[in-house]
Amino acid sequence: MEIKVGQSVMELVEGDITRQDTEAIVNAANTSLLGGGGVDGAIHRAGGPKILEECRQIGGCPTGEARITTGGNLPARYVIHTVGPVYRDGLHREPELLASCYRESLKLATAKGLKSVAFPSISTGAYGYPLAEAAIIALRTVKTYLLEHPEIERVRFVLFGQAAYAAYAAALKEL
């Protein structure tokens, strides 16, 4: 599923983020940037040791911010690492921090002159963010950014599993 947003395209696909041919993929990382489970572990495994080596040099990343490294052995040239909030109850800045992950990742892509970025569903795995709420925040934040930054031509949401895809498709229809 895809929609036009100004000059850009926002699309949803079900699949594996490590196989995306966008210029950058986004990693739902932890604050250490040293690998973990879920998307983070998959990206580090598929990308190889070069990514971990650069992450060690960076020295971590606070929640809501983003850092960029090489893509290592991935099809994408870059990995943008962002740290989503752990969901408690939605009253501890989680929506603001989640939106910041998407915005800060896109700012890094713009600064590097990248035209295409693929995102996972940040914070909805082990960090427990409710999928429907996270989808609305993600899509709204990216849409707003693309309207102001037409230099990014394509943002792809790569969703793991039918439930994630369905939640994002429903949220996209609401927008």
Secondary structure, DSSP 8 states (H G I E B T S, - for coil): -EEEETTEEEEEEES-GGG--SSEEEEEE-TT-S--SHHHHHHHHHH-HHHHHHHHHHT---TT-EEEEE-TTSSSSEEEEEE----SSS-SSHHHHHHHHHHHHHHHHHHTT--EEEE--TTSSTT---HHHHHHHHHHHHHHHHHH-TT--EEEEEESSHHHHHHHHHHHHH-
